[in-house]
Amino acid sequence: MKPDASCQSYFVERASRSMKPSDFEAPSCLNSQELAQALEQMWRERRKPELAALASEFARIAGLAHSIEEEEGEVSPFLYVLF
């Protein structure tokens, strides 16, 4: 990918100039299947079929990274605690 010499500008006029709270809200995905569906839908809407095809793989990898730690009652020695 390189600059297009025939292009005068890469500026794109935005449809909306201000953001709304909904722009920062994302639906919750309770499991990897919901995440895969949400990713696939988003990428299809944005015309990115090459990413949509990989949605289930991304969700599977995200599931591997997800872990819930049990609270032990003690603060890790690697954390700085303010009293």
C-alpha positions in Angstrom: 0.0 0.0 0.0 1.4 3.4 -0.9 0.1 6.9 -1.4 -2.1 7.6 -4.4 -0.4 10.3 -6.5 -3.7 11.2 -8.3 -5.6 11.8 -5.0 -5.7 15.5 -4.0 -6.8 14.8 -0.4 -7.5 11.9 1.9 -9.9 14.1 4.0 -13.3 12.5 4.5 -16.3 14.6 5.6 -17.9 12.9 8.6 -21.6 12.3 8.7 -21.7 13.3 12.4 -19.3 15.8 14.0 -20.1 15.0 17.6 -20.2 11.7 19.5 -23.2 10.4 21.5 -23.1 8.1 24.6 -24.2 5.2 22.4 -21.0 5.5 20.4 -19.2 4.3 23.5 -21.6 1.5 24.4 -21.1 -2.0 23.2 -23.4 -4.9 23.7 -22.2 -7.5 26.1 -21.1 -10.9 24.8 -21.8 -13.6 27.3 -19.8 -16.3 25.5 -17.5 -16.9 22.5 -20.4 -17.7 20.2 -22.1 -14.3 20.8 -18.7 -12.6 20.3 -18.2 -14.4 17.0 -21.7 -13.4 15.8 -21.2 -9.8 16.9 -17.8 -9.6 15.2 -19.1 -11.2 12.0 -22.1 -8.8 11.8 -19.9 -5.8 12.5 -17.3 -6.7 9.8 -20.0 -7.6 7.2 -21.7 -4.2 7.8 -18.3 -2.5 7.3 -17.7 -4.5 4.1 -14.8 -6.5 5.5 -15.6 -10.1 4.4 -12.0 -11.2 4.9 -12.3 -10.3 8.7 -15.9 -11.6 8.9 -14.7 -15.0 7.8 -12.2 -15.0 10.8 -14.7 -14.0 13.4 -15.1 -17.4 15.0 -11.3 -17.8 15.2 -11.0 -14.4 16.9 -13.7 -15.4 19.4 -12.0 -18.8 20.1 -8.7 -17.0 20.8 -10.5 -14.4 23.0 -12.0 -17.3 24.9 -8.5 -18.8 25.6 -7.3 -15.5 27.0 -10.4 -15.0 29.2 -9.9 -16.2 32.8 -11.6 -15.4 36.1 -9.4 -15.3 39.1 -10.7 -16.3 42.5 -10.2 -13.7 45.2 -7.8 -14.9 47.9 -8.3 -12.1 50.4 -4.8 -10.9 50.1 -3.4 -8.2 47.9 -0.7 -9.2 45.5 2.7 -8.0 46.5 3.1 -6.6 43.0 0.3 -4.0 43.7 0.7 -0.7 45.5 -2.0 -0.2 48.0 -3.2 3.2 49.3 -4.6 3.3 52.9 
